[in-house]
Amino acid sequence: MKIRLLAAALIAGVAVVNVAGAQDFDNRWYITGSVGMNFQDNDRNTEDAPFGTLGFGKQISPSIAVDLELNYQNPHPTRSDDLNWSQYGISVDLRKFFMNDRTWRPYVVGGLGYQRHEEEYTQLMPGGMNPGINQREGGNLAAKLGLGLQSGGDRVKVRTELAYRIDLDDEAISPNFDGSIDDKDSFADLLASVGVVIPLGALPAAPVPVAPAPVTPNCADLDDDGDGVNNCNDRCPGSQAGQAVGPDGCPVPLSLDLKGVNFDFDKSTLRPDAIGILNEAVAILSRYPELRVEIAGHTDLCGSDSYNQGLSERRARVVYDYLTSNGIDSSRLAGPNGYGESRPLVPTAQTIPACKSETNRRTELNVQN
């Protein structure tokens, strides 16, 4: 009963093998062959004999292989070498491998198959009479359990294996030597073998990784004209980088109003009221890093042209130095340029005190782009 339960369990095991979908292992078909020694069950009353196998199989997952295998052995009865006793069969063997990352891999094996027996025997009659040689032929299920070690590379592998084959032969005659059917319902033979595994065909190429599908960028992530407004909201896509634009991406008037950055008479030092105005100019220039301006200094109409020219240059310089000291790069500043009294905002007489117009004593930032 135990033997039959074992056979049923092996059938169930083969049925539920899960074949891997992604072939990231050597899944080539292969042929196998082995030779070894069949240590016969003592109850058979047969001699131990060499045996051989031939088969083919396939690795169906990184750790599971299935083989279809033929076997043959020809042990002689211990009573007489002249009598033939041969056995051959076919089996489906399932091997479970371990340590898949190594070139040598231990495994366990379980198999289920069919064994055919051809057995000659002599039946002695009373008085020593021998009516001749008789023959019994038959077949039955057989199960195999064992363990082994497989090693090798891509072209050939070597298997060494030790297994028990449980032969469900319940019609054996040899054990009795009298022609009667023995009362045993199974035999257990020990199989020790060395074999080779030869893969067929070229080694499968490693799977090529699939490139991810290109992602179409969203307009909210794009700013083609570089004006700081994404394409979804940009109603004026042709604006230039650094140009002053509104939330819709369209240009807006930009002025740097330095009204109030004026100077005392005949002075080129910044007054306290001018600092706040210059700080606003720094904030605007920092917000628009592509903006370029000219720093232009002016004077009132009092004094000589040459004196006023120098005074306007000094006033332009003090504003230039303030901007650069507050983080505005000098490459964005044209000048400092002095224009003397040549560009008055308020025309006045040349006589003192009429020429002393504070409006004319100023420094301007003129946008260049």
C-alpha contacts under 8 A as a table, 3 or more apart, distances in Angstrom:
res1	aa1	res2	aa2	distance
1	M	4	R	5.25
1	M	5	L	6.37
2	K	5	L	5.15
2	K	6	L	6.26
3	I	6	L	5.07
3	I	7	A	6.36
3	I	166	I	7.74
3	I	168	L	7.86
4	R	7	A	5.10
4	R	8	A	6.29
5	L	8	A	5.11
5	L	9	A	6.22
6	L	9	A	5.10
6	L	10	L	6.38
6	L	143	A	7.76
7	A	10	L	5.20
7	A	11	I	6.43
7	A	112	L	6.70
7	A	142	A	7.79
7	A	143	A	6.07
8	A	11	I	5.17
8	A	12	A	6.35
9	A	12	A	5.12
9	A	13	G	6.18
10	L	13	G	4.97
10	L	14	V	6.36
10	L	110	G	6.87
10	L	111	G	6.72
10	L	112	L	6.62
11	I	14	V	5.34
11	I	15	A	6.35
11	I	112	L	7.16
12	A	15	A	5.07
12	A	16	V	6.45
13	G	16	V	5.56
13	G	17	V	6.65
14	V	17	V	5.63
14	V	94	L	7.05
19	V	60	I	5.60
19	V	61	S	6.08
20	A	23	Q	6.91
20	A	60	I	6.68
20	A	61	S	5.36
23	Q	26	D	7.58
23	Q	27	N	6.91
23	Q	61	S	7.72
23	Q	207	P	7.82
24	D	62	P	7.80
24	D	206	A	6.75
24	D	207	P	6.77
25	F	61	S	7.22
25	F	62	P	5.79
26	D	59	Q	6.95
26	D	62	P	7.82
26	D	203	L	6.83
26	D	204	P	6.62
27	N	58	K	6.23
27	N	59	Q	5.02
27	N	60	I	6.31
27	N	61	S	7.55
27	N	204	P	7.68
28	R	58	K	6.22
28	R	59	Q	7.03
28	R	199	P	6.10
28	R	200	L	6.20
28	R	201	G	7.02
28	R	203	L	7.30
28	R	204	P	7.57
29	W	56	F	7.20
29	W	57	G	5.79
29	W	58	K	4.72
29	W	59	Q	7.47
29	W	199	P	5.95
29	W	200	L	5.65
29	W	201	G	8.00
30	Y	56	F	5.51
30	Y	57	G	5.45
30	Y	58	K	6.15
30	Y	197	V	6.43
30	Y	198	I	5.30
30	Y	199	P	4.03
30	Y	200	L	5.25
31	I	54	L	7.64
31	I	55	G	5.70
31	I	56	F	4.07
31	I	57	G	6.36
31	I	197	V	5.90
31	I	198	I	5.38
31	I	199	P	6.54
31	I	200	L	7.49
32	T	53	T	7.84
32	T	54	L	5.71
32	T	55	G	5.02
32	T	56	F	5.50
32	T	57	G	7.58
32	T	195	G	7.03
32	T	196	V	5.66
32	T	197	V	4.66
32	T	198	I	6.36
33	G	52	G	7.44
33	G	53	T	5.42
33	G	54	L	4.49
33	G	55	G	6.39
33	G	195	G	5.38
33	G	196	V	5.62
33	G	197	V	6.97
34	S	52	G	5.63
34	S	53	T	5.19
34	S	54	L	6.76
34	S	193	S	6.37
34	S	194	V	5.48
34	S	195	G	3.69
34	S	196	V	6.35
35	V	50	P	7.27
35	V	51	F	5.83
35	V	52	G	4.43
35	V	53	T	6.52
35	V	193	S	5.47
35	V	194	V	5.78
35	V	195	G	6.31
36	G	50	P	5.66
36	G	51	F	5.51
36	G	52	G	6.43
36	G	191	L	7.01
36	G	192	A	5.37
36	G	193	S	3.85
36	G	194	V	6.15
37	M	48	D	7.24
37	M	49	A	5.87
37	M	50	P	4.37
37	M	51	F	5.84
37	M	191	L	5.96
37	M	192	A	5.40
37	M	193	S	6.42
38	N	48	D	5.76
38	N	49	A	5.27
38	N	50	P	5.68
38	N	51	F	6.16
38	N	73	Q	7.60
38	N	189	D	6.68
38	N	190	L	5.90
38	N	191	L	4.82
38	N	192	A	6.71
39	F	47	E	7.91
39	F	48	D	4.78
39	F	49	A	6.77
39	F	189	D	5.75
39	F	190	L	4.99
39	F	191	L	6.31
40	Q	44	R	6.99
40	Q	46	T	6.67
40	Q	47	E	6.66
40	Q	48	D	5.27
40	Q	49	A	7.64
40	Q	188	A	7.47
40	Q	189	D	4.83
40	Q	190	L	6.61
41	D	44	R	5.65
41	D	45	N	7.76
41	D	46	T	7.98
41	D	187	F	6.01
41	D	188	A	5.50
41	D	189	D	5.05
41	D	190	L	7.65
42	N	45	N	5.73
42	N	46	T	7.30
43	D	175	P	6.15
43	D	187	F	7.51
44	R	172	A	7.94
44	R	174	S	6.33
44	R	175	P	5.19
44	R	187	F	7.54
45	N	77	P	6.02
45	N	78	T	5.70
45	N	79	R	7.71
45	N	174	S	6.51
45	N	175	P	5.44
46	T	75	P	6.10
46	T	76	H	5.50
46	T	77	P	4.14
46	T	78	T	5.01
46	T	174	S	7.84
47	E	75	P	5.54
47	E	76	H	5.50
47	E	77	P	6.10
47	E	78	T	5.79
48	D	75	P	6.16
49	A	73	Q	6.65
49	A	74	N	6.50
49	A	75	P	5.01
49	A	76	H	7.88
50	P	73	Q	6.34
50	P	74	N	7.61
50	P	75	P	7.90
51	F	71	N	7.16
51	F	72	Y	5.65
51	F	73	Q	4.51
51	F	74	N	7.47
52	G	71	N	5.73
52	G	72	Y	5.65
52	G	73	Q	6.87
53	T	69	E	6.56
53	T	70	L	5.39
53	T	71	N	4.33
53	T	72	Y	6.57
54	L	69	E	5.71
54	L	70	L	5.26
54	L	71	N	6.64
55	G	67	D	6.81
55	G	68	L	5.49
55	G	69	E	4.13
55	G	70	L	5.91
56	F	67	D	5.68
56	F	68	L	5.64
56	F	69	E	6.64
57	G	65	A	7.15
57	G	66	V	5.55
57	G	67	D	4.01
57	G	68	L	6.04
58	K	65	A	5.70
58	K	66	V	5.73
58	K	67	D	6.61
59	Q	62	P	7.06
59	Q	63	S	7.72
59	Q	64	I	5.97
59	Q	65	A	4.16
59	Q	66	V	6.51
60	I	63	S	7.95
60	I	64	I	5.81
60	I	65	A	5.63
60	I	66	V	7.20
61	S	64	I	5.12
61	S	65	A	7.05
62	P	100	N	6.92
63	S	96	K	5.69
63	S	97	F	4.72
63	S	98	F	6.57
63	S	100	N	6.69
64	I	94	L	7.17
64	I	95	R	5.75
64	I	96	K	4.89
64	I	97	F	6.23
65	A	94	L	5.93
65	A	95	R	5.21
65	A	96	K	6.78
66	V	92	V	7.04
66	V	93	D	5.73
66	V	94	L	4.76
66	V	95	R	6.43
67	D	92	V	5.71
67	D	93	D	5.15
67	D	94	L	6.61
68	L	90	I	7.25
68	L	91	S	5.88
68	L	92	V	4.71
68	L	93	D	6.46
69	E	90	I	5.58
69	E	91	S	5.39
69	E	92	V	6.43
69	E	93	D	7.46
70	L	88	Y	7.43
70	L	89	G	5.73
70	L	90	I	4.51
70	L	91	S	6.69
71	N	88	Y	5.41
71	N	89	G	5.38
71	N	90	I	6.34
72	Y	86	S	7.75
72	Y	87	Q	5.92
72	Y	88	Y	4.26
72	Y	89	G	6.73
73	Q	86	S	6.04
73	Q	87	Q	5.46
73	Q	88	Y	6.35
74	N	84	N	7.71
74	N	85	W	5.91
74	N	86	S	4.26
74	N	87	Q	6.16
75	P	84	N	7.96
75	P	85	W	5.83
75	P	86	S	6.31
76	H	80	S	7.26
76	H	81	D	5.50
76	H	82	D	7.93
76	H	83	L	6.85
76	H	84	N	6.33
76	H	85	W	5.63
77	P	80	S	5.61
77	P	81	D	6.14
77	P	83	L	6.78
77	P	84	N	7.64
77	P	85	W	6.76
77	P	174	S	7.15
78	T	81	D	6.88
80	S	83	L	5.85
81	D	84	N	7.51
83	L	120	E	5.59
83	L	121	Y	6.58
84	N	118	E	7.69
84	N	119	E	6.19
84	N	120	E	5.40
85	W	117	H	7.60
85	W	118	E	5.87
85	W	119	E	4.57
85	W	120	E	6.15
86	S	117	H	6.07
86	S	118	E	5.33
86	S	119	E	6.53
87	Q	115	Q	6.89
87	Q	116	R	5.63
87	Q	117	H	4.69
87	Q	118	E	6.37
88	Y	115	Q	5.78
88	Y	116	R	5.34
88	Y	117	H	6.84
89	G	113	G	7.21
89	G	114	Y	5.47
89	G	115	Q	4.18
89	G	116	R	5.65
90	I	113	G	5.49
90	I	114	Y	5.51
90	I	115	Q	6.64
91	S	111	G	6.36
91	S	112	L	5.40
91	S	113	G	3.74
91	S	114	Y	6.29
92	V	111	G	5.45
92	V	112	L	5.58
92	V	113	G	6.07
93	D	109	V	6.70
93	D	110	G	5.68
93	D	111	G	4.00
93	D	112	L	6.59
93	D	144	K	8.00
94	L	109	V	5.65
94	L	110	G	5.36
94	L	111	G	5.94
95	R	107	Y	6.35
95	R	108	V	5.70
95	R	109	V	4.43
95	R	110	G	6.60
96	K	107	Y	5.32
96	K	108	V	5.41
96	K	109	V	6.47
97	F	100	N	6.92
97	F	105	R	6.25
97	F	106	P	5.92
97	F	107	Y	4.29
97	F	108	V	6.82
98	F	105	R	5.80
98	F	106	P	5.68
98	F	107	Y	5.97
99	M	102	R	5.95
99	M	104	W	7.91
99	M	105	R	5.68
99	M	106	P	7.24
100	N	103	T	7.91
100	N	105	R	6.50
102	R	105	R	6.40
103	T	151	S	5.54
103	T	152	G	5.98
103	T	153	G	6.87
104	W	149	L	6.88
104	W	150	Q	5.55
104	W	151	S	4.05
104	W	152	G	6.77
105	R	149	L	5.71
105	R	150	Q	5.23
105	R	151	S	6.24
106	P	147	L	7.57
106	P	148	G	5.79
106	P	149	L	4.31
106	P	150	Q	6.24
107	Y	147	L	5.70
107	Y	148	G	5.33
107	Y	149	L	6.02
107	Y	150	Q	7.60
108	V	145	L	7.73
108	V	146	G	5.83
108	V	147	L	4.21
108	V	148	G	6.25
109	V	144	K	7.56
109	V	145	L	5.70
109	V	146	G	5.16
109	V	147	L	5.63
109	V	148	G	7.55
109	V	163	A	7.97
110	G	143	A	7.47
110	G	144	K	5.36
110	G	145	L	4.58
110	G	146	G	6.59
111	G	143	A	5.54
111	G	144	K	4.75
111	G	145	L	6.60
112	L	141	L	7.36
112	L	142	A	5.89
112	L	143	A	4.51
112	L	144	K	6.32
113	G	141	L	5.73
113	G	142	A	5.23
113	G	143	A	6.31
114	Y	139	G	6.86
114	Y	140	N	5.62
114	Y	141	L	4.57
114	Y	142	A	5.64
115	Q	139	G	5.46
115	Q	140	N	5.58
115	Q	141	L	6.19
115	Q	142	A	6.27
115	Q	167	D	7.43
116	R	137	E	7.55
116	R	138	G	5.86
116	R	139	G	4.23
116	R	140	N	6.77
117	H	136	R	7.80
117	H	137	E	5.58
117	H	138	G	5.41
117	H	139	G	5.91
118	E	135	Q	7.10
118	E	136	R	5.94
118	E	137	E	4.64
118	E	138	G	6.91
119	E	135	Q	5.53
119	E	136	R	5.09
119	E	137	E	6.33
119	E	173	I	7.85
119	E	174	S	7.69
120	E	133	I	6.55
120	E	134	N	5.62
120	E	135	Q	4.31
120	E	136	R	6.34
121	Y	133	I	5.69
121	Y	134	N	5.27
121	Y	135	Q	6.11
121	Y	136	R	7.94
121	Y	173	I	7.56
121	Y	174	S	6.87
121	Y	177	F	7.13
121	Y	179	G	7.00
122	T	130	N	7.02
122	T	131	P	7.67
122	T	132	G	6.08
122	T	133	I	4.81
122	T	134	N	5.89
122	T	177	F	7.30
122	T	178	D	7.30
122	T	179	G	6.98
123	Q	130	N	6.38
123	Q	131	P	6.99
123	Q	132	G	7.37
123	Q	133	I	7.46
123	Q	134	N	7.51
123	Q	177	F	7.14
123	Q	178	D	5.21
123	Q	179	G	5.18
124	L	128	G	6.04
124	L	129	M	5.87
124	L	130	N	4.97
124	L	131	P	7.24
124	L	178	D	6.54
125	M	128	G	5.72
125	M	129	M	4.97
125	M	130	N	6.00
125	M	131	P	7.41
126	P	129	M	6.38
136	R	173	I	7.86
139	G	169	D	7.40
140	N	167	D	7.56
140	N	168	L	6.06
140	N	169	D	6.06
141	L	167	D	6.76
141	L	168	L	5.75
141	L	169	D	7.83
142	A	165	R	6.72
142	A	166	I	5.53
142	A	167	D	4.60
142	A	168	L	5.72
143	A	165	R	5.65
143	A	166	I	5.16
143	A	167	D	6.78
144	K	163	A	6.62
144	K	164	Y	5.61
144	K	165	R	4.34
144	K	166	I	6.13
145	L	163	A	5.46
145	L	164	Y	5.47
145	L	165	R	6.66
146	G	161	E	7.28
146	G	162	L	5.65
146	G	163	A	3.81
146	G	164	Y	6.13
147	L	161	E	5.91
147	L	162	L	5.74
147	L	163	A	6.33
148	G	159	R	6.88
148	G	160	T	5.49
148	G	161	E	4.12
148	G	162	L	6.18
149	L	159	R	5.70
149	L	160	T	5.44
149	L	161	E	6.57
150	Q	157	K	6.67
150	Q	158	V	5.53
150	Q	159	R	4.46
150	Q	160	T	6.63
151	S	157	K	5.49
151	S	158	V	5.39
151	S	159	R	6.73
152	G	155	R	7.95
152	G	156	V	6.09
152	G	157	K	4.21
152	G	158	V	6.09
153	G	156	V	5.91
153	G	157	K	6.08
154	D	157	K	7.56
154	D	199	P	7.47
154	D	203	L	7.21
155	R	198	I	6.35
155	R	199	P	6.27
156	V	196	V	6.83
156	V	197	V	5.69
156	V	198	I	4.82
156	V	199	P	6.70
157	K	196	V	5.57
157	K	197	V	4.90
157	K	198	I	6.57
158	V	194	V	7.32
158	V	195	G	5.75
158	V	196	V	4.52
158	V	197	V	6.16
159	R	194	V	5.69
159	R	195	G	5.04
159	R	196	V	5.90
159	R	197	V	7.37
160	T	192	A	7.81
160	T	193	S	5.86
160	T	194	V	4.51
160	T	195	G	6.42
161	E	191	L	7.87
161	E	192	A	5.89
161	E	193	S	5.40
161	E	194	V	6.47
162	L	190	L	7.39
162	L	191	L	5.72
162	L	192	A	4.63
162	L	193	S	6.62
163	A	190	L	5.93
163	A	191	L	5.19
163	A	192	A	6.65
164	Y	188	A	6.32
164	Y	189	D	5.66
164	Y	190	L	4.67
164	Y	191	L	6.04
165	R	188	A	5.65
165	R	189	D	5.31
165	R	190	L	6.46
165	R	191	L	7.17
166	I	186	S	6.72
166	I	187	F	5.74
166	I	188	A	4.52
166	I	189	D	6.56
167	D	186	S	5.34
167	D	187	F	5.05
167	D	188	A	6.15
167	D	189	D	7.65
168	L	185	D	6.02
168	L	186	S	4.24
168	L	187	F	6.57
169	D	172	A	6.32
169	D	184	K	7.91
169	D	185	D	5.82
169	D	186	S	5.13
169	D	187	F	6.94
170	D	182	D	7.21
170	D	183	D	7.01
170	D	184	K	5.79
170	D	185	D	4.01
170	D	186	S	6.00
171	E	181	I	5.50
171	E	182	D	6.37
171	E	183	D	7.88
171	E	184	K	7.99
171	E	185	D	7.60
172	A	175	P	7.07
172	A	181	I	5.85
172	A	182	D	5.68
172	A	184	K	7.87
173	I	176	N	6.02
173	I	177	F	6.66
173	I	178	D	7.64
173	I	179	G	5.92
173	I	180	S	6.03
173	I	181	I	5.00
173	I	182	D	5.76
174	S	177	F	5.25
174	S	179	G	7.75
175	P	182	D	6.59
176	N	179	G	6.94
176	N	180	S	6.62
176	N	181	I	7.57
176	N	182	D	6.42
177	F	180	S	7.63
184	K	187	F	7.72
217	P	221	D	6.73
217	P	222	L	7.42
218	N	221	D	5.43
218	N	222	L	6.89
219	C	222	L	5.16
219	C	223	D	7.89
219	C	230	N	6.70
219	C	231	N	5.15
219	C	232	C	5.17
220	A	230	N	5.38
220	A	231	N	6.12
220	A	232	C	5.46
220	A	233	N	7.90
221	D	230	N	6.49
221	D	231	N	7.71
222	L	230	N	5.45
222	L	231	N	5.67
223	D	226	G	5.34
223	D	227	D	7.08
223	D	228	G	6.68
223	D	229	V	6.24
223	D	230	N	4.63
223	D	231	N	5.40
224	D	230	N	7.88
224	D	231	N	6.95
224	D	237	P	7.37
225	D	237	P	6.07
225	D	238	G	6.29
225	D	239	S	6.20
225	D	240	Q	6.27
225	D	241	A	6.39
226	G	229	V	7.52
226	G	240	Q	7.09
226	G	241	A	5.03
226	G	242	G	7.83
227	D	239	S	6.70
227	D	240	Q	6.46
227	D	241	A	4.91
227	D	242	G	6.28
227	D	243	Q	6.79
227	D	245	V	7.20
227	D	249	G	6.92
228	G	249	G	7.80
229	V	233	N	6.54
229	V	234	D	5.79
229	V	247	P	6.84
229	V	248	D	7.11
229	V	249	G	5.58
230	N	233	N	5.71
230	N	234	D	5.96
231	N	234	D	4.97
231	N	237	P	7.36
233	N	247	P	7.68
233	N	248	D	5.71
233	N	249	G	7.16
234	D	237	P	5.84
234	D	247	P	7.89
234	D	248	D	5.12
234	D	249	G	4.62
234	D	250	C	7.36
235	R	248	D	5.60
235	R	249	G	5.79
235	R	250	C	6.43
236	C	239	S	6.20
236	C	248	D	7.34
236	C	249	G	5.43
236	C	250	C	4.93
236	C	251	P	7.90
237	P	249	G	7.07
237	P	250	C	7.98
239	S	243	Q	6.82
239	S	249	G	7.40
239	S	250	C	6.97
239	S	251	P	7.01
240	Q	243	Q	5.45
241	A	290	E	6.98
242	G	288	Y	5.53
242	G	289	P	6.23
242	G	290	E	4.31
242	G	291	L	5.99
243	Q	251	P	6.84
243	Q	288	Y	7.31
243	Q	290	E	7.30
243	Q	291	L	7.16
243	Q	369	N	7.85
244	A	251	P	5.64
244	A	252	V	5.87
244	A	253	P	7.30
244	A	254	L	6.48
244	A	288	Y	7.02
245	V	248	D	7.52
245	V	249	G	5.23
245	V	250	C	5.05
245	V	251	P	4.11
245	V	252	V	5.17
246	G	249	G	5.33
246	G	250	C	5.67
246	G	251	P	6.34
246	G	252	V	6.08
247	P	250	C	7.62
255	S	367	V	7.62
256	L	281	A	6.33
256	L	284	I	7.89
256	L	365	L	6.40
256	L	366	N	7.56
256	L	367	V	7.66
257	D	281	A	7.89
257	D	364	E	7.91
257	D	365	L	7.75
258	L	261	V	5.57
258	L	277	I	6.28
258	L	278	L	7.21
258	L	281	A	7.83
258	L	363	T	7.36
258	L	364	E	6.01
258	L	365	L	7.10
259	K	262	N	7.44
259	K	277	I	7.96
259	K	362	R	7.99
260	G	273	D	7.28
260	G	274	A	6.16
260	G	277	I	7.27
260	G	362	R	7.92
261	V	270	L	7.66
261	V	271	R	7.75
261	V	273	D	7.43
261	V	274	A	4.62
261	V	275	I	7.98
261	V	277	I	6.93
261	V	278	L	7.71
261	V	362	R	5.97
261	V	363	T	6.42
262	N	270	L	7.83
262	N	271	R	7.60
262	N	274	A	7.06
262	N	358	E	6.71
262	N	359	T	7.02
262	N	361	R	5.60
262	N	362	R	4.45
262	N	363	T	6.86
263	F	266	D	7.90
263	F	267	K	6.08
263	F	268	S	6.37
263	F	269	T	6.94
263	F	270	L	6.74
263	F	271	R	6.79
263	F	358	E	7.16
263	F	361	R	5.65
263	F	362	R	6.26
264	D	267	K	5.26
264	D	268	S	7.60
264	D	271	R	7.98
264	D	358	E	7.45
264	D	361	R	7.58
265	F	356	K	7.33
265	F	358	E	7.68
265	F	361	R	7.62
266	D	311	L	7.51
267	K	311	L	7.74
268	S	311	L	6.92
268	S	312	S	8.00
268	S	314	R	5.98
268	S	315	R	4.77
268	S	318	V	7.19
269	T	315	R	7.19
269	T	318	V	6.98
270	L	274	A	6.29
270	L	275	I	7.29
270	L	318	V	7.35
270	L	319	V	7.92
271	R	274	A	5.42
271	R	275	I	7.11
272	P	275	I	5.56
272	P	276	G	7.80
273	D	276	G	6.34
273	D	277	I	7.44
274	A	277	I	5.31
274	A	278	L	6.29
275	I	278	L	5.18
275	I	279	N	6.20
276	G	279	N	5.09
276	G	280	E	6.53
277	I	280	E	5.28
277	I	281	A	6.57
278	L	281	A	4.92
278	L	282	V	6.28
278	L	323	L	7.68
279	N	282	V	4.96
279	N	283	A	6.33
280	E	283	A	5.10
280	E	284	I	6.39
281	A	284	I	5.20
281	A	285	L	6.19
282	V	285	L	5.19
282	V	286	S	6.06
282	V	323	L	6.57
282	V	326	N	7.20
282	V	328	I	7.12
283	A	286	S	5.13
283	A	287	R	6.25
284	I	287	R	5.16
284	I	288	Y	6.37
285	L	288	Y	5.25
285	L	289	P	6.15
285	L	291	L	6.52
285	L	328	I	7.24
286	S	289	P	5.65
286	S	328	I	7.15
288	Y	291	L	5.61
290	E	332	R	7.75
291	L	332	R	6.96
291	L	367	V	7.42
291	L	368	Q	7.56
291	L	369	N	6.51
292	R	332	R	4.70
292	R	333	L	5.97
292	R	334	A	7.44
292	R	367	V	6.10
292	R	368	Q	5.38
292	R	369	N	6.25
293	V	332	R	6.54
293	V	333	L	5.34
293	V	334	A	6.02
293	V	365	L	5.80
293	V	366	N	5.18
293	V	367	V	4.40
293	V	368	Q	5.16
293	V	369	N	7.82
294	E	333	L	5.69
294	E	334	A	4.30
294	E	335	G	5.86
294	E	336	P	7.12
294	E	337	N	7.66
294	E	364	E	7.88
294	E	365	L	5.44
294	E	366	N	4.93
294	E	367	V	6.49
294	E	368	Q	6.73
295	I	316	A	5.94
295	I	319	V	7.52
295	I	320	Y	6.71
295	I	333	L	6.84
295	I	334	A	6.17
295	I	335	G	5.52
295	I	336	P	5.01
295	I	337	N	6.10
295	I	363	T	7.04
295	I	364	E	5.93
295	I	365	L	4.92
295	I	366	N	6.65
296	A	312	S	7.92
296	A	313	E	7.91
296	A	316	A	5.57
296	A	335	G	7.13
296	A	336	P	6.16
296	A	337	N	4.91
296	A	338	G	5.67
296	A	339	Y	6.92
296	A	363	T	5.54
296	A	364	E	5.17
296	A	365	L	6.38
296	A	366	N	7.44
297	G	312	S	4.53
297	G	313	E	5.82
297	G	314	R	7.64
297	G	315	R	5.50
297	G	316	A	4.39
297	G	336	P	7.59
297	G	337	N	6.23
297	G	338	G	4.65
297	G	339	Y	6.02
297	G	340	G	7.15
297	G	362	R	6.17
297	G	363	T	4.32
297	G	364	E	6.48
298	H	311	L	7.96
298	H	312	S	4.76
298	H	313	E	7.89
298	H	315	R	7.56
298	H	316	A	7.96
298	H	338	G	6.32
298	H	339	Y	5.46
298	H	340	G	5.05
298	H	341	E	6.03
298	H	342	S	7.85
298	H	343	R	7.12
298	H	344	P	7.61
298	H	360	N	6.49
298	H	361	R	5.68
298	H	362	R	5.34
298	H	363	T	5.99
299	T	308	N	6.11
299	T	309	Q	7.92
299	T	311	L	7.12
299	T	312	S	5.73
299	T	339	Y	7.84
299	T	340	G	5.33
299	T	341	E	4.97
299	T	344	P	7.63
299	T	360	N	5.56
299	T	361	R	4.34
299	T	362	R	6.58
300	D	308	N	7.94
300	D	340	G	7.95
300	D	341	E	5.65
300	D	344	P	6.87
300	D	355	C	6.36
300	D	356	K	6.02
300	D	357	S	5.87
300	D	358	E	7.20
300	D	359	T	7.88
300	D	360	N	4.84
300	D	361	R	5.28
301	L	341	E	5.52
301	L	344	P	7.74
301	L	348	T	7.14
301	L	349	A	7.59
301	L	350	Q	5.98
301	L	355	C	5.13
301	L	356	K	6.97
301	L	357	S	7.86
301	L	360	N	7.97
302	C	308	N	7.96
302	C	350	Q	6.15
302	C	351	T	7.17
302	C	352	I	6.98
302	C	355	C	5.26
302	C	356	K	6.43
303	G	307	Y	6.59
303	G	308	N	6.46
304	S	307	Y	5.29
304	S	308	N	6.15
305	D	308	N	5.19
305	D	309	Q	6.08
305	D	340	G	6.80
305	D	341	E	6.96
306	S	309	Q	5.12
306	S	310	G	6.58
306	S	340	G	7.90
307	Y	310	G	5.43
307	Y	311	L	6.31
308	N	311	L	4.93
308	N	312	S	6.05
308	N	340	G	4.76
308	N	341	E	6.27
309	Q	312	S	5.29
309	Q	313	E	6.39
309	Q	338	G	6.11
309	Q	339	Y	6.10
309	Q	340	G	3.94
309	Q	341	E	7.20
310	G	313	E	5.16
310	G	314	R	6.36
310	G	338	G	7.21
310	G	340	G	7.18
311	L	314	R	5.18
311	L	315	R	6.35
311	L	338	G	7.80
311	L	340	G	7.05
312	S	315	R	5.10
312	S	316	A	6.22
312	S	337	N	7.84
312	S	338	G	4.62
312	S	339	Y	6.16
312	S	340	G	5.08
313	E	316	A	5.09
313	E	317	R	6.10
313	E	336	P	6.80
313	E	337	N	5.85
313	E	338	G	4.02
313	E	339	Y	7.40
313	E	340	G	7.65
314	R	317	R	4.96
314	R	318	V	6.34
314	R	338	G	7.66
315	R	318	V	5.36
315	R	319	V	6.67
315	R	338	G	7.84
315	R	362	R	7.68
315	R	363	T	6.57
316	A	319	V	5.41
316	A	320	Y	6.18
316	A	335	G	7.91
316	A	336	P	5.19
316	A	337	N	6.23
316	A	338	G	6.34
316	A	363	T	5.94
317	R	320	Y	4.91
317	R	321	D	6.09
317	R	336	P	5.51
317	R	337	N	7.96
318	V	321	D	5.19
318	V	322	Y	6.27
319	V	322	Y	5.06
319	V	323	L	6.33
319	V	363	T	7.42
320	Y	323	L	5.35
320	Y	324	T	6.32
320	Y	333	L	7.75
320	Y	336	P	6.30
321	D	324	T	5.29
321	D	325	S	5.99
322	Y	325	S	5.22
322	Y	326	N	6.39
323	L	326	N	5.20
323	L	327	G	6.78
323	L	328	I	5.59
324	T	327	G	5.44
324	T	328	I	4.72
324	T	329	D	5.96
324	T	330	S	6.21
325	S	328	I	7.25
328	I	332	R	7.45
329	D	332	R	5.82
329	D	333	L	7.36
330	S	333	L	5.20
331	S	334	A	7.63
333	L	336	P	7.74
334	A	337	N	7.75
339	Y	342	S	5.94
339	Y	343	R	6.90
340	G	343	R	7.53
341	E	344	P	6.14
341	E	360	N	7.91
344	P	347	P	6.14
344	P	360	N	5.37
345	L	359	T	6.76
345	L	360	N	5.70
346	V	357	S	7.28
346	V	359	T	6.92
346	V	360	N	6.51
348	T	354	A	6.20
348	T	355	C	5.37
348	T	357	S	7.47
349	A	354	A	5.59
349	A	355	C	5.36
350	Q	354	A	6.86
350	Q	355	C	5.20
351	T	354	A	5.64
351	T	355	C	5.69
352	I	355	C	5.50
352	I	356	K	6.77
353	P	356	K	5.52
354	A	357	S	7.26
357	S	360	N	5.61
357	S	361	R	6.95
358	E	361	R	5.13
358	E	362	R	7.65
359	T	362	R	6.60
